[in-house]
Amino acid sequence: MGVRLEWDGKVSEIPRLHLPLQVVETVNSPRADRGTIFENPGAADDDGWRNKLIWGDNLHVLASLADELAGQVDLVYIDPPFDSRQDYKVRITVGDDSAGADQELSKIASVIEEKAYRDTWGKGTDSYLSMLYQRLVLLRELLSERGSLFLHLAPNVSHLARVLLDEIFGAENFRAEIIWQRTTAHADTQDFGTIHDSILCFSKSDKHVWNPQFRPYDDSYIKSHYSSIDAAGRRYHLGDLTGAGLRRGATGSPWRGYDPGRIGRHWANDPATLDRWDAEDRIHWPKSGSFPRYKRYLDQMPGQPLGDVWDDIFPINSQAKQRLGYDTQKPEALLERIIRSSSDEGSIVLDCFAGSGTTAAVAERLGRRWIACDIGRFAVHTTRKRLLDRPGCRPFVVANLGRYERQVWQQATTGDRVRAYLDFIVALYGAATVGGFQHVHGALGPRAVHVGAVDAPVTLAEIKDALDEAAGAGHPGLDVLGWEFEMGLHELVQDVAKGAGLELRLRYIPREVMDPRAVQSGEITFHELAYLQVEAKVVRRTVHVTLADFVLPNPGLVPVSVRDKVQSWSDYVDYWAVDFTFGAAGAADTFRNQWQSYRTRADRALELTAQHDYAEAGDYTVLAKVVDIFGNDTTTAVPITVR
């Protein structure tokens, strides 16, 4: 049976909820390629494949992917939390100022910090091991027989993970423990400085993909092993042309008057090869009576075969051009080495702890297919922008588990008791529960509170009912909490609220509500639904879509020091995109990202007008999506007629 690791809460059966993935966005035309003409823009691969960026709990996502991709993934790289008992942040620059592009983000005055992910676990290491174990079991099922998994961890948990991997993959499939030196030791430490991470590599079988990798020779090695220099200045090393045993093509006959048989050896290559090497000046002829030798030129060597200690890849904090302000971001060179070694072009590469998107970005550049998944909205948004900024990026989809994931969460948290769900959300909002009403579920001071269902957007009719009930009970205002809102609701409902004599606030129920760690921390923020105004002007067959106004209802969440530097409403917009033909081709619920503008650290400018030429006259719906500095989406639709 082998050695097993046991802990409280270890399960024998992994939860396998096969929830359908919902494609919410297709990205067809990256900004980096704007103006480039493609033969078939937005097309999938010949086999129907499209790369996938997925927002959701990776336990559910992996189980869902298994229906389609079990046994097809050639490479998994994951960089999960390290059980560090810390929270990690993403830093977002606000506005157009690019003066700090070459500075540390933490030192730029116009930067806000938001939580990217939590590395805290309710029951400590037991909870952490349960999280890791369940995902490793599912990842093994997704791997092909040629597949390998690279698990990136810190020394505090890598020894425990090694035992888990021995159990799940089999000790015979252990390939390497790679030591990545990520920093240098600090002089003020009271112990041996921890300067490395461990990357554990296991394969599904002995048929795994392996492409040997090499690293450049260092100066001391070159000087000691390639000490000879020819007239052209090329360094070379002398190697033997003879061997003790016959190899294929070898001969024991004399060549050019030299007979290795007299010393019990043979020429390692046939005479024709030796003649060719001599014509290419690759034979060293001795002045004494010793045998000729082979000139092994340095510039013809691939380098030193790569071992399991990697001390030549520098951490991300030393590479200004790659830094995205995302804690724990890994350098592209690290992922490039892993992807090149253990996958081929066209292989599927999967990372279900995507973070800043390094795996997806490198896989895209190297011609691999990829799947990236993360539970954090900032991770998904950061990854999307990173891919869009890469020239030649192939089309990809953004997906989630939507209401299906929320239904599972509700069932696990409050069961079939709808009232228990409503009370749970009301309490998280900081309000008090109330009874005796159908549409008013709580009260925050004098204001009434209504909670939307987990499996449907909040509708205008629903809000009207809640407004009537709140007004009848004498409340001066109503707060509506929803996971999703009917499109264009913000504009439609404000006049209705004024007619009822109430002040109305629409707030998103954040996905973090489904994370018990976030609930326990008390750091849940219900962001108010933003106001977005878009204008569309049609000239013949061309539409000009202008982002005209954006109101961030929660500016108080922005530090005063940053708020003081805001010069325009557009400073609160990090990204916006346009679908010029929303609802066409039967894709009524999918946003087709046909144009986008967004801010990067190096380029803070934001284009406020998009243009599109229609091939045919007709009625169209233009849908615009804005992602604000807090990572929240706001959409609005504009109907147009092209004549």
C-alpha positions, 0 to 999 in steps of 0.5 A: 500500500505504501506510505500515506499521510493522514489528517483529520478531515481526509476524505476517501471520495472526492466531491464531483459536482459536474457543473456546466461551464458558462461562456460569458465572454469570447475574446476575438480581437486583442488590442495588440493586433488592432488593425491587423487583418486575419483570414478568419478572426475569432475562429476556433482551432480545427478541432473546435478548441478554444483556450479558456480563462475560468473564474470559479472554485477550481474544485468544481471547475476541475470536476466539470472539465473532467467530462470533456478533457479527462486524459487529455492534458499534457502539462499541469503547473500549479502554484497554490497557496503555501499555507503561509497564514497571510493575505496577498494583494494586488496593486492597481494604479488609478488614472492616466499618470504614467510617471511611476511606470518604472517604480515599485508599485507600492511607492506610487502615490496613485496606487490602491491595494486590494486583496488578491487571495487568502492563504489562511485556513480555518483548521490550519494544516488539516484544512490546507492538506484537504484542499490540496489533496482533492485537487491533486486527485482531479488533476491526475485524472485530467492528465494524459499518459504523456502528462506531467504535473509540476507543484510549486510550493515553499519548504514549509509544506513541500515535504507533506505534498511529496507524500501526497503525490507519492500516494496519488501518482505513485512513488515510481512516477516521481521525476524531480524535486526542482530547487528554484533559488528565488532570492539571496540570503538576508544578513539579519536572519536568525537562522539559515535564510530560506532562499528557495522554493520547491517544485515537485514534478511527477508524471502520469506514467513513464511515457511522459513528454520530455524535451531536454533543456540546457542552460548557458555555460558559466564563465568558469566552466567555459574557461576550464573546459573550452580553453583552446582557441582557434585562429578565428577566435572560436573556443573548443574542447578536444574529445576522443575519436576512438572508443573501447568498443565497436559502435554502429558505423565504427571501424577498427581499420587504420585511417590516415595512417593512424591505427587505433587497433594497436592500443586495443581501440577503434575509430568511433565513426566511419572513415567518410565521417572522419574525412568530412570532419577534417574538411570542416576543420573539426579534427585536431592533428597532434604534433607528436605521435598521439591520435587525432582528436575531435574539436568540440566547438563551444558555439555548436553546443546547446549548453549544459544539461539542466539539473534540478537546481535552478539558480539562474532565473531571477524573481519577478521583483527584479524584472520591471517590465513583467511586474503587474502588481500581483503578489506571488507573481512568477517570472516568465522564464521559470514557466518557459523552462517548465513548459518547453521541457514537458509539453509540445506545441499544441499540448494542453497546459493547465493552471488552476491557480492562475494568479497573474496569468504567467502560465497562460501567457507563456503557453500562448507565446509558445504555441500551446493550448491552455486553460487558466482558472482562478477564484479571484476576480482580480486574477481573472481580470489581470490575466485577461489584460495580460493576454490581450496585450500579447501580439498574436494572441489567439481567441479565447473564452472567459467562462464561469460556473455562474448560478450553478456554483451559487446553487451548490454553495447555497445548498451547502451553507443554508440548505433548502431553507430560503429564509436561512439564505436571506438571513445569512446575506442580510447579516453579512451586509450588517443589517438586521433581519425582519419578518412579516414581509415578502420582499423586504428581508432586512433593515439597515438602520431606517433603510429596508433591505431586499436580497436577490436569489442565487439563480436569477438576476434581480429584475425591474419588477422585483425591485418595484415590489420591494419598493412598494413594500418598503414605502408601505412600511415607512422606510425612506430608502431601499438597498437591493442586494443581488448577484446579478442585475437585469441589463440596463436596470440602473437607468430604468429603476431610478425614476421608479424609486423617485416616484415611490419617494425612496432613495434606492441603492443597488449593490452586488453580492460579492463572490467572496461571500462563498469563501468561509475565510472571507466571511470569518474575516468580516471583510466582505464589501458590497459594491454599489452598482455603477452608472455607465453611459455610452453614446453611439453615433451611426454614420452610414455603415459605421458606428462610433461608440463613446464611453461618455460617463461612468459613476463609481458609487463607492469613491469612499473606498478609494484612499483620500491620497489617491482620490485627490489625484483623480482628475476625471470620471474615466480615472476609475475605469481600468478596462472597457470593451464593446460587442458591436453585434450583441445577441447575433448568431444565437449567442444571446448571453455571451459578450463577444469582445470585439474591441477593447481599451485598458490601462497597463502599467506601461500605458495608462492611456484609455481610448474613449471611442471605438469604431466598427464597420458593419457589412450589412444594414439592419438593427443591432445592439451595441453592448459595452462592458466596463471593469472598474478599479475594484474589478467589478463589471458594469454593462449597458446596451445601446440599440442602433439602426444601420441603413 
